[in-house]
Structures are given as structure tokens and as C-alpha cells.
Amino acid sequence: MVDREKIQDRITREKVEEYLRKTEEAIEIIKRGLPPRRSLLYDVALDFLSMIECYFKDAKVFIEKGDYINGFASLNYAYGWIDAGVRLGIFDVGDDDVKFTLAR
């Protein structure tokens, strides 16, 4: 069984807040890279964005409660959705392969 206290010691408030900031920055970038409204992918992008924002909001709630483990997990889910959308070409982030996982 996993020792929650040992994990909690490694997932500090500072680390979680750094990931929170990076995720928030990534969300702002992908919002600028949505497909055109008439594109078939526009609705898909909105669905992905909805999932991303839900996980991001959950993370903030967990972090405010001091539950950094679930906050960190929620941020990872949010960023997983971000990278999946970027990799599939749903979000246009240019050639930024530092913040995002690109296909090439």
C-alpha cells in the first residue's frame, strides 16, 4: 500500500502551484488555437476544453483544501487532455514542443 504521508511530503504546495501556473498558461495558449467555428473539429475542441477546465477547477479546489495529491493528479489529467488535443491537431500551438507534446 502507498504511504500517503510520504507522497504528500514530495508533492509540496510550491510544486503544485508551479504546475497550476503552467497548466493555466497552457489553457490560455490552446484557447487561442481553437479550430475555426465552422470546422468539424470545433465542437471536439470545445469538448476537450470542457474536460480540461473541469480537471483544472477540481485541482484548484483540492489545492485550496490542502489535498496536494489529488490536486496534482487533477492537473496531470488536465494536461493529458491538453497534450492529447495538441497531438491530434485539435489545438494549434505552433511549434511549441517545450510546453506541449507535438506529433513531430
Summary of the structure (lengths in Angstrom):
residues: 104
radius of gyration: 15.0
end to end distance: 38.7
largest distance: 49.9
contacts: 290
relative contact order: 0.18
helix: 69%
strand: 0%
